[in-house]
Amino acid sequence: MTPTPEMPEPSIAISVNGEPRRCPAGLALPAVLEALGYRPQLVVVEFNGTILPRSQWDGQIVVESDQLEVVTIVGGGS
């Protein structure tokens, strides 16, 4: 079913870096990160208190009340 103005896409409430956020329901972690404006290849994620290995991201569906801590990897140096 396609979302319409009368029936918007279902969303869930989650916490991202301690702030309440909403994102589309039923998405795996990489898609949630993209929906929130992150580039998944440039972040590390603590998921509900545990650092989640990147190998598990595709299978990790984000649900209501999940807590994410997202740290952006910054390159550089001399």
mmCIF file of the N, C-alpha and C atoms, coordinates in Angstrom:
data_MODEL
# 
_entry.id   MODEL 
# 
loop_
_atom_site.group_PDB 
_atom_site.id 
_atom_site.type_symbol 
_atom_site.label_atom_id 
_atom_site.label_alt_id 
_atom_site.label_comp_id 
_atom_site.label_asym_id 
_atom_site.label_entity_id 
_atom_site.label_seq_id 
_atom_site.pdbx_PDB_ins_code 
_atom_site.Cartn_x 
_atom_site.Cartn_y 
_atom_site.Cartn_z 
_atom_site.occupancy 
_atom_site.B_iso_or_equiv 
_atom_site.pdbx_formal_charge 
_atom_site.auth_seq_id 
_atom_site.auth_comp_id 
_atom_site.auth_asym_id 
_atom_site.auth_atom_id 
_atom_site.pdbx_PDB_model_num 
ATOM 1   N N  . MET A 1 1  ? 0.830  -1.166 0.000  1.00 0.00 ? 1  MET A N  1 
ATOM 2   C CA . MET A 1 1  ? 0.000  0.000  0.000  1.00 0.00 ? 1  MET A CA 1 
ATOM 3   C C  . MET A 1 1  ? 0.885  1.243  0.000  1.00 0.00 ? 1  MET A C  1 
ATOM 4   N N  . THR A 1 2  ? 0.567  2.190  -0.835 1.00 0.00 ? 2  THR A N  1 
ATOM 5   C CA . THR A 1 2  ? 1.319  3.428  -0.945 1.00 0.00 ? 2  THR A CA 1 
ATOM 6   C C  . THR A 1 2  ? 0.762  4.464  0.016  1.00 0.00 ? 2  THR A C  1 
ATOM 7   N N  . PRO A 1 3  ? 1.647  5.154  0.771  1.00 0.00 ? 3  PRO A N  1 
ATOM 8   C CA . PRO A 1 3  ? 1.166  6.201  1.673  1.00 0.00 ? 3  PRO A CA 1 
ATOM 9   C C  . PRO A 1 3  ? 0.475  7.313  0.896  1.00 0.00 ? 3  PRO A C  1 
ATOM 10  N N  . THR A 1 4  ? -0.561 7.876  1.469  1.00 0.00 ? 4  THR A N  1 
ATOM 11  C CA . THR A 1 4  ? -1.279 9.011  0.886  1.00 0.00 ? 4  THR A CA 1 
ATOM 12  C C  . THR A 1 4  ? -1.403 10.074 1.956  1.00 0.00 ? 4  THR A C  1 
ATOM 13  N N  . PRO A 1 5  ? -1.827 11.285 1.584  1.00 0.00 ? 5  PRO A N  1 
ATOM 14  C CA . PRO A 1 5  ? -2.012 12.309 2.623  1.00 0.00 ? 5  PRO A CA 1 
ATOM 15  C C  . PRO A 1 5  ? -2.999 11.874 3.704  1.00 0.00 ? 5  PRO A C  1 
ATOM 16  N N  . GLU A 1 6  ? -4.004 11.073 3.314  1.00 0.00 ? 6  GLU A N  1 
ATOM 17  C CA . GLU A 1 6  ? -4.976 10.584 4.285  1.00 0.00 ? 6  GLU A CA 1 
ATOM 18  C C  . GLU A 1 6  ? -4.408 9.475  5.160  1.00 0.00 ? 6  GLU A C  1 
ATOM 19  N N  . MET A 1 7  ? -3.467 8.704  4.595  1.00 0.00 ? 7  MET A N  1 
ATOM 20  C CA . MET A 1 7  ? -2.862 7.578  5.308  1.00 0.00 ? 7  MET A CA 1 
ATOM 21  C C  . MET A 1 7  ? -1.349 7.677  5.171  1.00 0.00 ? 7  MET A C  1 
ATOM 22  N N  . PRO A 1 8  ? -0.700 8.473  6.041  1.00 0.00 ? 8  PRO A N  1 
ATOM 23  C CA . PRO A 1 8  ? 0.753  8.642  5.918  1.00 0.00 ? 8  PRO A CA 1 
ATOM 24  C C  . PRO A 1 8  ? 1.516  7.359  6.230  1.00 0.00 ? 8  PRO A C  1 
ATOM 25  N N  . GLU A 1 9  ? 2.773  7.327  5.793  1.00 0.00 ? 9  GLU A N  1 
ATOM 26  C CA . GLU A 1 9  ? 3.651  6.192  6.066  1.00 0.00 ? 9  GLU A CA 1 
ATOM 27  C C  . GLU A 1 9  ? 3.781  6.002  7.579  1.00 0.00 ? 9  GLU A C  1 
ATOM 28  N N  . PRO A 1 10 ? 3.649  4.758  8.071  1.00 0.00 ? 10 PRO A N  1 
ATOM 29  C CA . PRO A 1 10 ? 3.791  4.531  9.510  1.00 0.00 ? 10 PRO A CA 1 
ATOM 30  C C  . PRO A 1 10 ? 5.198  4.894  9.977  1.00 0.00 ? 10 PRO A C  1 
ATOM 31  N N  . SER A 1 11 ? 5.287  5.499  11.154 1.00 0.00 ? 11 SER A N  1 
ATOM 32  C CA . SER A 1 11 ? 6.590  5.843  11.695 1.00 0.00 ? 11 SER A CA 1 
ATOM 33  C C  . SER A 1 11 ? 6.683  5.388  13.146 1.00 0.00 ? 11 SER A C  1 
ATOM 34  N N  . ILE A 1 12 ? 7.909  5.333  13.633 1.00 0.00 ? 12 ILE A N  1 
ATOM 35  C CA . ILE A 1 12 ? 8.162  4.914  15.010 1.00 0.00 ? 12 ILE A CA 1 
ATOM 36  C C  . ILE A 1 12 ? 8.984  5.983  15.713 1.00 0.00 ? 12 ILE A C  1 
ATOM 37  N N  . ALA A 1 13 ? 8.894  5.993  17.030 1.00 0.00 ? 13 ALA A N  1 
ATOM 38  C CA . ALA A 1 13 ? 9.690  6.912  17.844 1.00 0.00 ? 13 ALA A CA 1 
ATOM 39  C C  . ALA A 1 13 ? 10.907 6.161  18.362 1.00 0.00 ? 13 ALA A C  1 
ATOM 40  N N  . ILE A 1 14 ? 12.085 6.761  18.150 1.00 0.00 ? 14 ILE A N  1 
ATOM 41  C CA . ILE A 1 14 ? 13.336 6.199  18.638 1.00 0.00 ? 14 ILE A CA 1 
ATOM 42  C C  . ILE A 1 14 ? 14.136 7.321  19.299 1.00 0.00 ? 14 ILE A C  1 
ATOM 43  N N  . SER A 1 15 ? 15.245 6.959  19.912 1.00 0.00 ? 15 SER A N  1 
ATOM 44  C CA . SER A 1 15 ? 16.152 7.945  20.492 1.00 0.00 ? 15 SER A CA 1 
ATOM 45  C C  . SER A 1 15 ? 17.469 7.870  19.725 1.00 0.00 ? 15 SER A C  1 
ATOM 46  N N  . VAL A 1 16 ? 17.948 9.030  19.268 1.00 0.00 ? 16 VAL A N  1 
ATOM 47  C CA . VAL A 1 16 ? 19.220 9.098  18.552 1.00 0.00 ? 16 VAL A CA 1 
ATOM 48  C C  . VAL A 1 16 ? 20.103 10.113 19.269 1.00 0.00 ? 16 VAL A C  1 
ATOM 49  N N  . ASN A 1 17 ? 21.204 9.635  19.815 1.00 0.00 ? 17 ASN A N  1 
ATOM 50  C CA . ASN A 1 17 ? 22.123 10.480 20.578 1.00 0.00 ? 17 ASN A CA 1 
ATOM 51  C C  . ASN A 1 17 ? 21.389 11.253 21.669 1.00 0.00 ? 17 ASN A C  1 
ATOM 52  N N  . GLY A 1 18 ? 20.448 10.564 22.321 1.00 0.00 ? 18 GLY A N  1 
ATOM 53  C CA . GLY A 1 18 ? 19.721 11.143 23.437 1.00 0.00 ? 18 GLY A CA 1 
ATOM 54  C C  . GLY A 1 18 ? 18.556 12.040 23.060 1.00 0.00 ? 18 GLY A C  1 
ATOM 55  N N  . GLU A 1 19 ? 18.302 12.216 21.768 1.00 0.00 ? 19 GLU A N  1 
ATOM 56  C CA . GLU A 1 19 ? 17.213 13.077 21.302 1.00 0.00 ? 19 GLU A CA 1 
ATOM 57  C C  . GLU A 1 19 ? 16.100 12.235 20.697 1.00 0.00 ? 19 GLU A C  1 
ATOM 58  N N  . PRO A 1 20 ? 14.834 12.571 20.989 1.00 0.00 ? 20 PRO A N  1 
ATOM 59  C CA . PRO A 1 20 ? 13.733 11.836 20.361 1.00 0.00 ? 20 PRO A CA 1 
ATOM 60  C C  . PRO A 1 20 ? 13.674 12.136 18.865 1.00 0.00 ? 20 PRO A C  1 
ATOM 61  N N  . ARG A 1 21 ? 13.509 11.092 18.078 1.00 0.00 ? 21 ARG A N  1 
ATOM 62  C CA . ARG A 1 21 ? 13.401 11.220 16.614 1.00 0.00 ? 21 ARG A CA 1 
ATOM 63  C C  . ARG A 1 21 ? 12.326 10.264 16.136 1.00 0.00 ? 21 ARG A C  1 
ATOM 64  N N  . ARG A 1 22 ? 11.835 10.511 14.938 1.00 0.00 ? 22 ARG A N  1 
ATOM 65  C CA . ARG A 1 22 ? 10.892 9.601  14.298 1.00 0.00 ? 22 ARG A CA 1 
ATOM 66  C C  . ARG A 1 22 ? 11.521 9.136  12.993 1.00 0.00 ? 22 ARG A C  1 
ATOM 67  N N  . CYS A 1 23 ? 11.222 7.888  12.625 1.00 0.00 ? 23 CYS A N  1 
ATOM 68  C CA . CYS A 1 23 ? 11.703 7.356  11.361 1.00 0.00 ? 23 CYS A CA 1 
ATOM 69  C C  . CYS A 1 23 ? 10.657 6.381  10.829 1.00 0.00 ? 23 CYS A C  1 
ATOM 70  N N  . PRO A 1 24 ? 10.729 6.048  9.543  1.00 0.00 ? 24 PRO A N  1 
ATOM 71  C CA . PRO A 1 24 ? 9.775  5.095  8.984  1.00 0.00 ? 24 PRO A CA 1 
ATOM 72  C C  . PRO A 1 24 ? 9.862  3.741  9.696  1.00 0.00 ? 24 PRO A C  1 
ATOM 73  N N  . ALA A 1 25 ? 8.733  3.099  9.849  1.00 0.00 ? 25 ALA A N  1 
ATOM 74  C CA . ALA A 1 25 ? 8.672  1.781  10.497 1.00 0.00 ? 25 ALA A CA 1 
ATOM 75  C C  . ALA A 1 25 ? 9.150  0.691  9.543  1.00 0.00 ? 25 ALA A C  1 
ATOM 76  N N  . GLY A 1 26 ? 9.683  -0.397 10.119 1.00 0.00 ? 26 GLY A N  1 
ATOM 77  C CA . GLY A 1 26 ? 10.022 -1.591 9.355  1.00 0.00 ? 26 GLY A CA 1 
ATOM 78  C C  . GLY A 1 26 ? 11.344 -1.566 8.628  1.00 0.00 ? 26 GLY A C  1 
ATOM 79  N N  . LEU A 1 27 ? 12.215 -0.610 8.951  1.00 0.00 ? 27 LEU A N  1 
ATOM 80  C CA . LEU A 1 27 ? 13.490 -0.500 8.243  1.00 0.00 ? 27 LEU A CA 1 
ATOM 81  C C  . LEU A 1 27 ? 14.624 -1.142 9.031  1.00 0.00 ? 27 LEU A C  1 
ATOM 82  N N  . ALA A 1 28 ? 15.597 -1.673 8.286  1.00 0.00 ? 28 ALA A N  1 
ATOM 83  C CA . ALA A 1 28 ? 16.829 -2.162 8.903  1.00 0.00 ? 28 ALA A CA 1 
ATOM 84  C C  . ALA A 1 28 ? 17.706 -0.953 9.233  1.00 0.00 ? 28 ALA A C  1 
ATOM 85  N N  . LEU A 1 29 ? 18.673 -1.169 10.093 1.00 0.00 ? 29 LEU A N  1 
ATOM 86  C CA . LEU A 1 29 ? 19.526 -0.094 10.596 1.00 0.00 ? 29 LEU A CA 1 
ATOM 87  C C  . LEU A 1 29 ? 20.139 0.789  9.505  1.00 0.00 ? 29 LEU A C  1 
ATOM 88  N N  . PRO A 1 30 ? 20.749 0.235  8.431  1.00 0.00 ? 30 PRO A N  1 
ATOM 89  C CA . PRO A 1 30 ? 21.339 1.135  7.421  1.00 0.00 ? 30 PRO A CA 1 
ATOM 90  C C  . PRO A 1 30 ? 20.319 2.093  6.804  1.00 0.00 ? 30 PRO A C  1 
ATOM 91  N N  . ALA A 1 31 ? 19.116 1.616  6.543  1.00 0.00 ? 31 ALA A N  1 
ATOM 92  C CA . ALA A 1 31 ? 18.074 2.468  5.953  1.00 0.00 ? 31 ALA A CA 1 
ATOM 93  C C  . ALA A 1 31 ? 17.617 3.533  6.943  1.00 0.00 ? 31 ALA A C  1 
ATOM 94  N N  . VAL A 1 32 ? 17.554 3.192  8.227  1.00 0.00 ? 32 VAL A N  1 
ATOM 95  C CA . VAL A 1 32 ? 17.192 4.179  9.251  1.00 0.00 ? 32 VAL A CA 1 
ATOM 96  C C  . VAL A 1 32 ? 18.260 5.266  9.311  1.00 0.00 ? 32 VAL A C  1 
ATOM 97  N N  . LEU A 1 33 ? 19.535 4.866  9.306  1.00 0.00 ? 33 LEU A N  1 
ATOM 98  C CA . LEU A 1 33 ? 20.611 5.841  9.338  1.00 0.00 ? 33 LEU A CA 1 
ATOM 99  C C  . LEU A 1 33 ? 20.517 6.801  8.153  1.00 0.00 ? 33 LEU A C  1 
ATOM 100 N N  . GLU A 1 34 ? 20.260 6.260  6.974  1.00 0.00 ? 34 GLU A N  1 
ATOM 101 C CA . GLU A 1 34 ? 20.120 7.108  5.785  1.00 0.00 ? 34 GLU A CA 1 
ATOM 102 C C  . GLU A 1 34 ? 18.916 8.034  5.922  1.00 0.00 ? 34 GLU A C  1 
ATOM 103 N N  . ALA A 1 35 ? 17.794 7.514  6.432  1.00 0.00 ? 35 ALA A N  1 
ATOM 104 C CA . ALA A 1 35 ? 16.594 8.333  6.614  1.00 0.00 ? 35 ALA A CA 1 
ATOM 105 C C  . ALA A 1 35 ? 16.846 9.483  7.585  1.00 0.00 ? 35 ALA A C  1 
ATOM 106 N N  . LEU A 1 36 ? 17.773 9.274  8.522  1.00 0.00 ? 36 LEU A N  1 
ATOM 107 C CA . LEU A 1 36 ? 18.105 10.303 9.510  1.00 0.00 ? 36 LEU A CA 1 
ATOM 108 C C  . LEU A 1 36 ? 19.211 11.244 9.032  1.00 0.00 ? 36 LEU A C  1 
ATOM 109 N N  . GLY A 1 37 ? 19.719 11.017 7.819  1.00 0.00 ? 37 GLY A N  1 
ATOM 110 C CA . GLY A 1 37 ? 20.714 11.913 7.244  1.00 0.00 ? 37 GLY A CA 1 
ATOM 111 C C  . GLY A 1 37 ? 22.163 11.499 7.442  1.00 0.00 ? 37 GLY A C  1 
ATOM 112 N N  . TYR A 1 38 ? 22.399 10.293 7.924  1.00 0.00 ? 38 TYR A N  1 
ATOM 113 C CA . TYR A 1 38 ? 23.773 9.804  8.116  1.00 0.00 ? 38 TYR A CA 1 
ATOM 114 C C  . TYR A 1 38 ? 24.229 9.022  6.896  1.00 0.00 ? 38 TYR A C  1 
ATOM 115 N N  . ARG A 1 39 ? 25.530 8.969  6.700  1.00 0.00 ? 39 ARG A N  1 
ATOM 116 C CA . ARG A 1 39 ? 26.116 8.077  5.698  1.00 0.00 ? 39 ARG A CA 1 
ATOM 117 C C  . ARG A 1 39 ? 26.589 6.843  6.458  1.00 0.00 ? 39 ARG A C  1 
ATOM 118 N N  . PRO A 1 40 ? 25.896 5.706  6.321  1.00 0.00 ? 40 PRO A N  1 
ATOM 119 C CA . PRO A 1 40 ? 26.210 4.517  7.124  1.00 0.00 ? 40 PRO A CA 1 
ATOM 120 C C  . PRO A 1 40 ? 27.663 4.078  7.084  1.00 0.00 ? 40 PRO A C  1 
ATOM 121 N N  . GLN A 1 41 ? 28.340 4.289  5.969  1.00 0.00 ? 41 GLN A N  1 
ATOM 122 C CA . GLN A 1 41 ? 29.738 3.858  5.861  1.00 0.00 ? 41 GLN A CA 1 
ATOM 123 C C  . GLN A 1 41 ? 30.674 4.722  6.693  1.00 0.00 ? 41 GLN A C  1 
ATOM 124 N N  . LEU A 1 42 ? 30.171 5.841  7.240  1.00 0.00 ? 42 LEU A N  1 
ATOM 125 C CA . LEU A 1 42 ? 31.021 6.759  7.995  1.00 0.00 ? 42 LEU A CA 1 
ATOM 126 C C  . LEU A 1 42 ? 30.642 6.868  9.469  1.00 0.00 ? 42 LEU A C  1 
ATOM 127 N N  . VAL A 1 43 ? 29.888 5.890  9.976  1.00 0.00 ? 43 VAL A N  1 
ATOM 128 C CA . VAL A 1 43 ? 29.475 5.960  11.380 1.00 0.00 ? 43 VAL A CA 1 
ATOM 129 C C  . VAL A 1 43 ? 29.728 4.642  12.103 1.00 0.00 ? 43 VAL A C  1 
ATOM 130 N N  . VAL A 1 44 ? 29.776 4.747  13.431 1.00 0.00 ? 44 VAL A N  1 
ATOM 131 C CA . VAL A 1 44 ? 29.772 3.596  14.327 1.00 0.00 ? 44 VAL A CA 1 
ATOM 132 C C  . VAL A 1 44 ? 28.492 3.734  15.139 1.00 0.00 ? 44 VAL A C  1 
ATOM 133 N N  . VAL A 1 45 ? 27.810 2.606  15.407 1.00 0.00 ? 45 VAL A N  1 
ATOM 134 C CA . VAL A 1 45 ? 26.522 2.670  16.087 1.00 0.00 ? 45 VAL A CA 1 
ATOM 135 C C  . VAL A 1 45 ? 26.519 1.814  17.346 1.00 0.00 ? 45 VAL A C  1 
ATOM 136 N N  . GLU A 1 46 ? 26.095 2.447  18.435 1.00 0.00 ? 46 GLU A N  1 
ATOM 137 C CA . GLU A 1 46 ? 25.756 1.721  19.655 1.00 0.00 ? 46 GLU A CA 1 
ATOM 138 C C  . GLU A 1 46 ? 24.245 1.554  19.625 1.00 0.00 ? 46 GLU A C  1 
ATOM 139 N N  . PHE A 1 47 ? 23.797 0.306  19.632 1.00 0.00 ? 47 PHE A N  1 
ATOM 140 C CA . PHE A 1 47 ? 22.381 -0.018 19.479 1.00 0.00 ? 47 PHE A CA 1 
ATOM 141 C C  . PHE A 1 47 ? 21.873 -0.591 20.793 1.00 0.00 ? 47 PHE A C  1 
ATOM 142 N N  . ASN A 1 48 ? 21.006 0.150  21.464 1.00 0.00 ? 48 ASN A N  1 
ATOM 143 C CA . ASN A 1 48 ? 20.460 -0.271 22.763 1.00 0.00 ? 48 ASN A CA 1 
ATOM 144 C C  . ASN A 1 48 ? 21.573 -0.664 23.739 1.00 0.00 ? 48 ASN A C  1 
ATOM 145 N N  . GLY A 1 49 ? 22.643 0.144  23.771 1.00 0.00 ? 49 GLY A N  1 
ATOM 146 C CA . GLY A 1 49 ? 23.707 -0.050 24.749 1.00 0.00 ? 49 GLY A CA 1 
ATOM 147 C C  . GLY A 1 49 ? 24.845 -0.947 24.333 1.00 0.00 ? 49 GLY A C  1 
ATOM 148 N N  . THR A 1 50 ? 24.787 -1.514 23.114 1.00 0.00 ? 50 THR A N  1 
ATOM 149 C CA . THR A 1 50 ? 25.839 -2.416 22.641 1.00 0.00 ? 50 THR A CA 1 
ATOM 150 C C  . THR A 1 50 ? 26.347 -1.935 21.292 1.00 0.00 ? 50 THR A C  1 
ATOM 151 N N  . ILE A 1 51 ? 27.672 -1.873 21.142 1.00 0.00 ? 51 ILE A N  1 
ATOM 152 C CA . ILE A 1 51 ? 28.215 -1.529 19.824 1.00 0.00 ? 51 ILE A CA 1 
ATOM 153 C C  . ILE A 1 51 ? 27.884 -2.680 18.881 1.00 0.00 ? 51 ILE A C  1 
ATOM 154 N N  . LEU A 1 52 ? 27.158 -2.353 17.819 1.00 0.00 ? 52 LEU A N  1 
ATOM 155 C CA . LEU A 1 52 ? 26.678 -3.372 16.895 1.00 0.00 ? 52 LEU A CA 1 
ATOM 156 C C  . LEU A 1 52 ? 27.666 -3.529 15.742 1.00 0.00 ? 52 LEU A C  1 
ATOM 157 N N  . PRO A 1 53 ? 28.218 -4.748 15.559 1.00 0.00 ? 53 PRO A N  1 
ATOM 158 C CA . PRO A 1 53 ? 29.141 -4.964 14.437 1.00 0.00 ? 53 PRO A CA 1 
ATOM 159 C C  . PRO A 1 53 ? 28.442 -4.678 13.110 1.00 0.00 ? 53 PRO A C  1 
ATOM 160 N N  . ARG A 1 54 ? 29.156 -4.057 12.207 1.00 0.00 ? 54 ARG A N  1 
ATOM 161 C CA . ARG A 1 54 ? 28.598 -3.701 10.893 1.00 0.00 ? 54 ARG A CA 1 
ATOM 162 C C  . ARG A 1 54 ? 28.014 -4.927 10.178 1.00 0.00 ? 54 ARG A C  1 
ATOM 163 N N  . SER A 1 55 ? 28.567 -6.094 10.421 1.00 0.00 ? 55 SER A N  1 
ATOM 164 C CA . SER A 1 55 ? 28.078 -7.321 9.780  1.00 0.00 ? 55 SER A CA 1 
ATOM 165 C C  . SER A 1 55 ? 26.646 -7.660 10.193 1.00 0.00 ? 55 SER A C  1 
ATOM 166 N N  . GLN A 1 56 ? 26.149 -7.077 11.266 1.00 0.00 ? 56 GLN A N  1 
ATOM 167 C CA . GLN A 1 56 ? 24.790 -7.357 11.752 1.00 0.00 ? 56 GLN A CA 1 
ATOM 168 C C  . GLN A 1 56 ? 23.784 -6.271 11.382 1.00 0.00 ? 56 GLN A C  1 
ATOM 169 N N  . TRP A 1 57 ? 24.242 -5.197 10.794 1.00 0.00 ? 57 TRP A N  1 
ATOM 170 C CA . TRP A 1 57 ? 23.358 -4.070 10.522 1.00 0.00 ? 57 TRP A CA 1 
ATOM 171 C C  . TRP A 1 57 ? 22.189 -4.416 9.610  1.00 0.00 ? 57 TRP A C  1 
ATOM 172 N N  . ASP A 1 58 ? 22.446 -5.133 8.508  1.00 0.00 ? 58 ASP A N  1 
ATOM 173 C CA . ASP A 1 58 ? 21.382 -5.408 7.540  1.00 0.00 ? 58 ASP A CA 1 
ATOM 174 C C  . ASP A 1 58 ? 20.241 -6.219 8.140  1.00 0.00 ? 58 ASP A C  1 
ATOM 175 N N  . GLY A 1 59 ? 20.539 -7.055 9.119  1.00 0.00 ? 59 GLY A N  1 
ATOM 176 C CA . GLY A 1 59 ? 19.506 -7.877 9.735  1.00 0.00 ? 59 GLY A CA 1 
ATOM 177 C C  . GLY A 1 59 ? 18.868 -7.257 10.956 1.00 0.00 ? 59 GLY A C  1 
ATOM 178 N N  . GLN A 1 60 ? 19.321 -6.068 11.356 1.00 0.00 ? 60 GLN A N  1 
ATOM 179 C CA . GLN A 1 60 ? 18.811 -5.429 12.570 1.00 0.00 ? 60 GLN A CA 1 
ATOM 180 C C  . GLN A 1 60 ? 17.676 -4.460 12.222 1.00 0.00 ? 60 GLN A C  1 
ATOM 181 N N  . ILE A 1 61 ? 16.434 -4.902 12.440 1.00 0.00 ? 61 ILE A N  1 
ATOM 182 C CA . ILE A 1 61 ? 15.272 -4.043 12.216 1.00 0.00 ? 61 ILE A CA 1 
ATOM 183 C C  . ILE A 1 61 ? 15.136 -3.112 13.426 1.00 0.00 ? 61 ILE A C  1 
ATOM 184 N N  . VAL A 1 62 ? 14.971 -1.827 13.154 1.00 0.00 ? 62 VAL A N  1 
ATOM 185 C CA . VAL A 1 62 ? 14.804 -0.836 14.217 1.00 0.00 ? 62 VAL A CA 1 
ATOM 186 C C  . VAL A 1 62 ? 13.317 -0.749 14.553 1.00 0.00 ? 62 VAL A C  1 
ATOM 187 N N  . VAL A 1 63 ? 13.005 -0.839 15.845 1.00 0.00 ? 63 VAL A N  1 
ATOM 188 C CA . VAL A 1 63 ? 11.610 -0.815 16.288 1.00 0.00 ? 63 VAL A CA 1 
ATOM 189 C C  . VAL A 1 63 ? 11.388 0.311  17.298 1.00 0.00 ? 63 VAL A C  1 
ATOM 190 N N  . GLU A 1 64 ? 10.136 0.563  17.601 1.00 0.00 ? 64 GLU A N  1 
ATOM 191 C CA . GLU A 1 64 ? 9.730  1.594  18.550 1.00 0.00 ? 64 GLU A CA 1 
ATOM 192 C C  . GLU A 1 64 ? 10.565 1.528  19.824 1.00 0.00 ? 64 GLU A C  1 
ATOM 193 N N  . SER A 1 65 ? 11.030 2.680  20.280 1.00 0.00 ? 65 SER A N  1 
ATOM 194 C CA . SER A 1 65 ? 11.775 2.867  21.531 1.00 0.00 ? 65 SER A CA 1 
ATOM 195 C C  . SER A 1 65 ? 13.227 2.399  21.494 1.00 0.00 ? 65 SER A C  1 
ATOM 196 N N  . ASP A 1 66 ? 13.736 1.934  20.342 1.00 0.00 ? 66 ASP A N  1 
ATOM 197 C CA . ASP A 1 66 ? 15.158 1.602  20.272 1.00 0.00 ? 66 ASP A CA 1 
ATOM 198 C C  . ASP A 1 66 ? 15.982 2.859  20.524 1.00 0.00 ? 66 ASP A C  1 
ATOM 199 N N  . GLN A 1 67 ? 17.184 2.650  21.072 1.00 0.00 ? 67 GLN A N  1 
ATOM 200 C CA . GLN A 1 67 ? 18.089 3.762  21.369 1.00 0.00 ? 67 GLN A CA 1 
ATOM 201 C C  . GLN A 1 67 ? 19.375 3.600  20.569 1.00 0.00 ? 67 GLN A C  1 
ATOM 202 N N  . LEU A 1 68 ? 19.679 4.615  19.774 1.00 0.00 ? 68 LEU A N  1 
ATOM 203 C CA . LEU A 1 68 ? 20.889 4.605  18.956 1.00 0.00 ? 68 LEU A CA 1 
ATOM 204 C C  . LEU A 1 68 ? 21.818 5.717  19.414 1.00 0.00 ? 68 LEU A C  1 
ATOM 205 N N  . GLU A 1 69 ? 23.084 5.390  19.528 1.00 0.00 ? 69 GLU A N  1 
ATOM 206 C CA . GLU A 1 69 ? 24.130 6.398  19.687 1.00 0.00 ? 69 GLU A CA 1 
ATOM 207 C C  . GLU A 1 69 ? 24.966 6.294  18.422 1.00 0.00 ? 69 GLU A C  1 
ATOM 208 N N  . VAL A 1 70 ? 25.007 7.368  17.659 1.00 0.00 ? 70 VAL A N  1 
ATOM 209 C CA . VAL A 1 70 ? 25.681 7.364  16.374 1.00 0.00 ? 70 VAL A CA 1 
ATOM 210 C C  . VAL A 1 70 ? 26.892 8.285  16.451 1.00 0.00 ? 70 VAL A C  1 
ATOM 211 N N  . VAL A 1 71 ? 28.068 7.720  16.155 1.00 0.00 ? 71 VAL A N  1 
ATOM 212 C CA . VAL A 1 71 ? 29.308 8.479  16.176 1.00 0.00 ? 71 VAL A CA 1 
ATOM 213 C C  . VAL A 1 71 ? 29.846 8.536  14.749 1.00 0.00 ? 71 VAL A C  1 
ATOM 214 N N  . THR A 1 72 ? 30.070 9.743  14.270 1.00 0.00 ? 72 THR A N  1 
ATOM 215 C CA . THR A 1 72 ? 30.599 9.925  12.911 1.00 0.00 ? 72 THR A CA 1 
ATOM 216 C C  . THR A 1 72 ? 32.114 9.783  12.935 1.00 0.00 ? 72 THR A C  1 
ATOM 217 N N  . ILE A 1 73 ? 32.636 9.010  11.990 1.00 0.00 ? 73 ILE A N  1 
ATOM 218 C CA . ILE A 1 73 ? 34.082 8.817  11.851 1.00 0.00 ? 73 ILE A CA 1 
ATOM 219 C C  . ILE A 1 73 ? 34.626 10.004 11.070 1.00 0.00 ? 73 ILE A C  1 
ATOM 220 N N  . VAL A 1 74 ? 35.628 10.658 11.637 1.00 0.00 ? 74 VAL A N  1 
ATOM 221 C CA . VAL A 1 74 ? 36.242 11.810 10.995 1.00 0.00 ? 74 VAL A CA 1 
ATOM 222 C C  . VAL A 1 74 ? 37.658 11.438 10.590 1.00 0.00 ? 74 VAL A C  1 
ATOM 223 N N  . GLY A 1 75 ? 37.956 11.583 9.297  1.00 0.00 ? 75 GLY A N  1 
ATOM 224 C CA . GLY A 1 75 ? 39.303 11.297 8.819  1.00 0.00 ? 75 GLY A CA 1 
ATOM 225 C C  . GLY A 1 75 ? 40.172 12.538 8.894  1.00 0.00 ? 75 GLY A C  1 
ATOM 226 N N  . GLY A 1 76 ? 41.418 12.334 8.713  1.00 0.00 ? 76 GLY A N  1 
ATOM 227 C CA . GLY A 1 76 ? 42.326 13.478 8.702  1.00 0.00 ? 76 GLY A CA 1 
ATOM 228 C C  . GLY A 1 76 ? 43.642 13.130 9.343  1.00 0.00 ? 76 GLY A C  1 
ATOM 229 N N  . GLY A 1 77 ? 44.349 14.141 9.700  1.00 0.00 ? 77 GLY A N  1 
ATOM 230 C CA . GLY A 1 77 ? 45.656 13.940 10.306 1.00 0.00 ? 77 GLY A CA 1 
ATOM 231 C C  . GLY A 1 77 ? 46.749 14.408 9.370  1.00 0.00 ? 77 GLY A C  1 
ATOM 232 N N  . SER A 1 78 ? 47.972 14.182 9.779  1.00 0.00 ? 78 SER A N  1 
ATOM 233 C CA . SER A 1 78 ? 49.076 14.639 8.934  1.00 0.00 ? 78 SER A CA 1 
ATOM 234 C C  . SER A 1 78 ? 49.938 13.499 8.499  1.00 0.00 ? 78 SER A C  1 
# 
